[in-house]
Amino acid sequence: MPDSDAILPHGAPPGLRMHHASCHCGAVRFRFLSHIEEVVQCNCSYCLRKAALHHRVDAQRFTLVEGAAMLTRYRFGTLRATHFFCRLCGTPTHCHPRSAPAQINVNVRCVDDACLWLAVLPVRHHDGRAWSLDVP
């Protein structure tokens, strides 16, 4: 599956890889350490429209390499989730989900080599449309 020749941090668990990603125009760049075995497709009103494929990582395994000033955030509904996108090209890059605000959902479509392996990953469907607004 996904692979990278990047050097992993000392003591990284086996199977983890460093993934490099960016928005379409390259103004926002990030990396994350993870083993991507599946992606999640949400059907909530926002995710359906942005067509992102999510993969959740622990916040300490995510690094915004450059472009913090180019990110714009979007919040709706309960205002507990924060979605980030590039203000230049509009690419949705990542979000802090309301179900796990200390974690980050990265948009796997932004990963540099995603076109080489994304089609073979299983897609888990999340029924965000049916998720009540009062659910944390």
TIFI-874361 format. One record per residue (C-alpha): residue in one letter; x, y, z. Coordinates in Angstrom, 3 decimals. Layout:
@residu:a | east:X | north:Y | up:Z $
...
END
This chain:
@residu:m | east:0.000 | north:0.000 | up:0.000 $
@residu:p | east:1.226 | north:3.575 | up:0.632 $
@residu:d | east:4.958 | north:3.826 | up:0.920 $
@residu:s | east:7.497 | north:6.519 | up:1.555 $
@residu:d | east:11.264 | north:6.697 | up:1.622 $
@residu:a | east:11.189 | north:9.247 | up:4.442 $
@residu:i | east:13.083 | north:8.449 | up:7.612 $
@residu:l | east:10.725 | north:7.567 | up:10.440 $
@residu:p | east:11.092 | north:9.010 | up:13.931 $
@residu:h | east:13.127 | north:6.927 | up:16.367 $
@residu:g | east:10.908 | north:4.365 | up:18.082 $
@residu:a | east:8.068 | north:4.544 | up:15.526 $
@residu:p | east:5.932 | north:1.379 | up:15.675 $
@residu:p | east:6.404 | north:-1.111 | up:12.806 $
@residu:g | east:4.184 | north:-0.599 | up:9.762 $
@residu:l | east:3.980 | north:3.181 | up:10.068 $
@residu:r | east:5.051 | north:5.327 | up:7.141 $
@residu:m | east:5.609 | north:9.036 | up:6.731 $
@residu:h | east:3.156 | north:10.411 | up:4.184 $
@residu:h | east:3.680 | north:13.795 | up:2.514 $
@residu:a | east:0.689 | north:15.749 | up:1.275 $
@residu:s | east:-0.332 | north:19.151 | up:-0.057 $
@residu:c | east:-3.191 | north:21.166 | up:-1.422 $
@residu:h | east:-3.528 | north:21.489 | up:-5.208 $
@residu:c | east:-1.458 | north:24.675 | up:-5.542 $
@residu:g | east:1.201 | north:23.566 | up:-3.023 $
@residu:a | east:0.752 | north:26.521 | up:-0.664 $
@residu:v | east:-0.243 | north:24.160 | up:2.165 $
@residu:r | east:1.998 | north:21.189 | up:2.877 $
@residu:f | east:1.715 | north:18.641 | up:5.637 $
@residu:r | east:2.951 | north:15.217 | up:6.610 $
@residu:f | east:1.685 | north:12.509 | up:8.901 $
@residu:l | east:2.885 | north:9.228 | up:10.295 $
@residu:s | east:0.407 | north:6.397 | up:9.835 $
@residu:h | east:-0.406 | north:3.045 | up:8.323 $
@residu:i | east:-3.296 | north:3.576 | up:5.913 $
@residu:e | east:-5.377 | north:0.406 | up:5.692 $
@residu:e | east:-8.704 | north:1.989 | up:4.760 $
@residu:v | east:-10.253 | north:5.368 | up:4.087 $
@residu:v | east:-13.567 | north:6.751 | up:5.272 $
@residu:q | east:-16.162 | north:8.399 | up:3.085 $
@residu:c | east:-18.737 | north:10.459 | up:4.978 $
@residu:n | east:-22.126 | north:11.399 | up:3.558 $
@residu:c | east:-22.834 | north:14.422 | up:5.766 $
@residu:s | east:-23.929 | north:17.551 | up:3.934 $
@residu:y | east:-20.400 | north:19.006 | up:3.930 $
@residu:c | east:-18.255 | north:15.920 | up:3.251 $
@residu:l | east:-20.538 | north:14.814 | up:0.437 $
@residu:r | east:-19.910 | north:18.101 | up:-1.347 $
@residu:k | east:-16.149 | north:18.259 | up:-0.775 $
@residu:a | east:-15.611 | north:14.557 | up:-1.714 $
@residu:a | east:-12.721 | north:14.064 | up:0.688 $
@residu:l | east:-11.601 | north:10.617 | up:1.745 $
@residu:h | east:-10.673 | north:10.677 | up:5.420 $
@residu:h | east:-7.982 | north:8.920 | up:7.404 $
@residu:r | east:-7.698 | north:9.682 | up:11.113 $
@residu:v | east:-4.322 | north:10.182 | up:12.779 $
@residu:d | east:-3.251 | north:11.193 | up:16.255 $
@residu:a | east:-2.509 | north:14.915 | up:16.381 $
@residu:q | east:1.101 | north:14.309 | up:17.502 $
@residu:r | east:1.680 | north:12.348 | up:14.273 $
@residu:f | east:0.553 | north:15.245 | up:12.070 $
@residu:t | east:2.821 | north:18.164 | up:11.099 $
@residu:l | east:1.782 | north:21.219 | up:9.137 $
@residu:v | east:5.017 | north:21.807 | up:7.228 $
@residu:e | east:4.083 | north:25.114 | up:5.593 $
@residu:g | east:1.134 | north:27.287 | up:4.722 $
@residu:a | east:-0.561 | north:27.884 | up:8.078 $
@residu:a | east:-1.365 | north:31.439 | up:6.968 $
@residu:m | east:-2.934 | north:30.055 | up:3.765 $
@residu:l | east:-5.431 | north:27.869 | up:5.632 $
@residu:t | east:-9.012 | north:28.944 | up:6.143 $
@residu:r | east:-11.269 | north:27.126 | up:8.544 $
@residu:y | east:-14.928 | north:26.256 | up:8.249 $
@residu:r | east:-17.304 | north:25.250 | up:11.033 $
@residu:f | east:-21.005 | north:24.459 | up:10.894 $
@residu:g | east:-23.782 | north:22.769 | up:12.875 $
@residu:t | east:-22.535 | north:22.190 | up:16.421 $
@residu:l | east:-19.334 | north:24.164 | up:15.677 $
@residu:r | east:-17.314 | north:21.365 | up:17.289 $
@residu:a | east:-15.594 | north:20.165 | up:14.109 $
@residu:t | east:-13.119 | north:22.404 | up:12.333 $
@residu:h | east:-12.482 | north:21.858 | up:8.624 $
@residu:f | east:-9.417 | north:23.397 | up:6.980 $
@residu:f | east:-8.879 | north:24.256 | up:3.324 $
@residu:c | east:-6.399 | north:26.264 | up:1.266 $
@residu:r | east:-7.564 | north:29.830 | up:0.722 $
@residu:l | east:-5.832 | north:29.940 | up:-2.695 $
@residu:c | east:-6.986 | north:26.762 | up:-4.432 $
@residu:g | east:-9.829 | north:25.666 | up:-2.140 $
@residu:t | east:-8.527 | north:22.143 | up:-1.512 $
@residu:p | east:-9.840 | north:20.630 | up:1.741 $
@residu:t | east:-6.716 | north:19.349 | up:3.517 $
@residu:h | east:-7.719 | north:18.150 | up:6.971 $
@residu:c | east:-10.124 | north:18.588 | up:9.858 $
@residu:h | east:-10.481 | north:18.193 | up:13.596 $
@residu:p | east:-13.575 | north:15.953 | up:13.807 $
@residu:r | east:-16.165 | north:16.597 | up:16.487 $
@residu:s | east:-16.122 | north:12.911 | up:17.456 $
@residu:a | east:-12.371 | north:13.096 | up:18.210 $
@residu:p | east:-11.201 | north:16.735 | up:18.399 $
@residu:a | east:-7.711 | north:15.737 | up:19.582 $
@residu:q | east:-7.205 | north:13.792 | up:16.375 $
@residu:i | east:-6.963 | north:14.886 | up:12.775 $
@residu:n | east:-8.757 | north:13.557 | up:9.736 $
@residu:v | east:-6.462 | north:14.049 | up:6.774 $
@residu:n | east:-7.843 | north:14.176 | up:3.257 $
@residu:v | east:-6.066 | north:11.187 | up:1.717 $
@residu:r | east:-6.675 | north:12.649 | up:-1.736 $
@residu:c | east:-3.967 | north:15.214 | up:-0.855 $
@residu:v | east:-1.226 | north:12.593 | up:-0.301 $
@residu:d | east:1.528 | north:12.981 | up:-2.896 $
@residu:d | east:1.474 | north:9.426 | up:-4.264 $
@residu:a | east:-2.221 | north:8.646 | up:-3.624 $
@residu:c | east:-2.895 | north:8.049 | up:-7.319 $
@residu:l | east:-0.648 | north:4.964 | up:-7.106 $
@residu:w | east:-2.530 | north:3.150 | up:-4.331 $
@residu:l | east:-5.813 | north:4.854 | up:-3.440 $
@residu:a | east:-7.944 | north:2.728 | up:-5.794 $
@residu:v | east:-7.019 | north:-0.493 | up:-3.976 $
@residu:l | east:-7.868 | north:0.652 | up:-0.434 $
@residu:p | east:-11.165 | north:-0.380 | up:1.133 $
@residu:v | east:-13.600 | north:2.493 | up:1.666 $
@residu:r | east:-15.614 | north:2.470 | up:4.884 $
@residu:h | east:-18.811 | north:4.486 | up:4.708 $
@residu:h | east:-19.778 | north:6.717 | up:7.632 $
@residu:d | east:-23.405 | north:7.796 | up:7.806 $
@residu:g | east:-22.744 | north:11.372 | up:8.917 $
@residu:r | east:-26.072 | north:12.452 | up:7.468 $
@residu:a | east:-27.900 | north:10.383 | up:10.087 $
@residu:w | east:-25.628 | north:11.478 | up:12.927 $
@residu:s | east:-27.712 | north:13.650 | up:15.220 $
@residu:l | east:-26.545 | north:17.182 | up:15.987 $
@residu:d | east:-26.689 | north:16.411 | up:19.697 $
@residu:v | east:-24.201 | north:13.518 | up:19.420 $
@residu:p | east:-20.755 | north:14.673 | up:20.522 $
END
